[in-house]
């Protein structure tokens, strides 16, 4: 029996609302955008996002309403700078 899952099935099965989710624990080139975008598509909520290198993915997840808490050294976009959804969440919602 194969243990391989589609991204859709893996996120549905392994990422529940309120879960702690570690993303982007490797080099910037290895940030799992496909997994993050599937989390957004499935409208997962109240997640604690963990990762020292978040790039724009955490900002997208925050903007989509998926994140409740962030554990990261930096949230932003290497090319563009500020992470606007993260900044808004911190300033307005006290994330």
N, C-alpha and C positions, 0 to 999 in steps of 0.2 A: 504494500500500500504506500503510495507516494505521500510525503509530507509537504509537498509543494502546494502553495495556495496562490490564487490570484491576489493582486493587491486589494481588490474590493473585499474578498473573503477574509483576508488576513486582518484588515482594519476592522471589519464588522465583528470578527471573533475575538480579537486580542485587545482592542481599544474600546473600553467602555466609558460612558460619561463619568467624570470625576477621577479618571485614571491619571497616574503620573506617566508622562511620555518623554523619553529621552530621544532627542533628534539632533543630528549634526555633531556627533562626538568625534569625528575625524577631521580631515582636512576640509577646507571650504569647498573644494571640488566634489566632495562626497556628501554634501547635505542632501537628505532624502526628500527632494521636492515632490516626487510622485506620491510618497506616503502622506506628506503634509496636505497635498491637494485632495487626496482621497478622504482624509479626515474632514476637510472642509466640505466636500461633496456629501458626506454622510451626516453632516451637521452634529458632530460630536461636541459636547459641551462640558464646561467646568473642569477642563484639563489643567494640570500643572505641567508646564513645558520645561524641560531640563536640557541644557546644552551650552557649553562654553562658546561655541561658534554657531550663532543662530542665523546670521545674515538676514535676508528679507523674509525667510520662511516664517519665523516667529511673528513678524509684523503682519503677514497675511493671515495667520491663524488668529491673532488678536482681532484684526479687522473683521474677520468672519464670525466673531463671537464664540470661538472655541475655547479660549484660554481664560482661566480664573487667576492663575499665578504663574510667574516666570522665575526660574532659577537659572541665571545666565550671567556671565561676566560682561557681555555686551550684546545689545540688540540694535541692529541697524542694517544698512546696505553699504557694502564696501565701495561701490561705485558712486552712489548718490548721497551717502551720509545718513542723515537722520531717519529713524523709523517713526513715521508720523502716527500710525495707529498705536504703537507702544507709548509714544509721548502723550497722546490724547488720553489713553487709558490711565496713565499714571497721574496726569494733571487733573482729570475730571472724575475718574472713578476710584482713584487711590490704589490702583493695582500694585 
